[in-house]
Amino acid sequence: MNLVMTVLTITITLSVLLAIVSFWLPQMTPDHEKLSPYECGFDPLGSARLPFSLRFFLVAILFLLFDLEIALLLPLPWGNQLTSPLLTVAWASIVLILLTLGLIYEWLQGGLEWAE
């Protein structure tokens, strides 16, 4: 019981100390850019109805697709230790081939070119 109380005391002390340091340590020097309502690169004083390129969304979707590919292929090294590692490699290869064919299709259609 004494060890638990010691660890709890150290944890609470460190937490309070870090909270106090993080409250007093940062230098608050607001300037014109920090005080503006938008920090995304758009002009906050211009029109809110500007046309927005849909290619941005296409690139974002492609990024998410290939990020999902990495998430799907992450367990592949552990899958090699299953009873049939050839089946695991075959399914991973099918996923990679399908995504590569999709990337080639997008490339040939001009979907990856930013400027028109």
N, C-alpha and C positions, 0 to 999 in steps of 0.2 A: 504494500500500500504506500510505503514511503517513496518508492521509485516512481510510482504513478503520479504522486503529488509533485515530485521534483520535475518530472517531464512536463506536466501540466503548467507548473509555475514558469518554467523556462519558455514554454511555448507562448503563454500569455504575455510574458515580459517582452519577448522578441516581437510579437505582433503589435503591441502597443508602441514599442520603440520605433519600429518601422513605419507605423502609421503617423507618428509625430514627425519623424524625419521627412517623410514624403509630403507632409503638409507644409512644413517650414522651409524645405530646401529649394524647391523650384523657384526660378526667378520669373515673376509675372511682369512682363513688359509687353503689353498689347500695342500693336501698331495698326496701321490702316488695313492691311491685308487680313490680320487676325480678327478684326472687328467687323469685316464685311460678312454679310449673311451667307454667301456662297463660297465654298472652298473647292469647287470641282472644276475650275478653269473656265466656266462660262461667265460672260459679262453680266453682273447682277442688275445693271441699269438698262440693258437692252430689252428687246421684245422677248416674251416668253414663248412665242409661237414660231420660233425658227425651225426650218426643216432639219431633221436629224437623219443622218445616213443610216440606212438599214444594214449596210455592210459591217458596221460596228457590232450589231447583234449577231451577224453571221460568224464573225471572228470569235465572239464570246461563246457562241454555241459550240463551235469547233474546239475551242479551248476546253470547255466542259466535257466534250466527248472524249478527247484524248486524255484528260485528267481521269475520267471514269475508266478508260482503258488501263491506265497505270494501277488504279485501285483493283480492277479485276485480275490483273496479272501479278499483283503483289504476292498472293499465296502460292504462286507457281513453284518456288523452290521447296516448300514444304509438301506440295503435292507430288513431288518426285519420289517421296518416300512411301507412297501408297502401294497397294498390291499390284496395280497396273500403271506404271509411270508413263507408258507409251500412250495410253488413252488420255492422260492429263496433258501431255505435250501436244497431242493431236487437237484437243479442244482449244488449247491456247493458240495453236497455230491457226485454227479456223477463225478465231476472234481477230487475230492480227491480220490475216489475209482479208477478211471482210472490211476492217477499218482501213487498211491500205488501199483497197479498191475504192472505197468511198472517198478517201483523200485524193486519189488520182482523178476520180470523176469530178470532184469540186475544183481541182486544179485545172482540168481541161475545160470546164465550163466558165472559168474565169472568176470563180467565187472568192478566190484568195487574193485577188488584186485589189488594192485599196483605192487607187485612182482609176477613174473611168476614162 
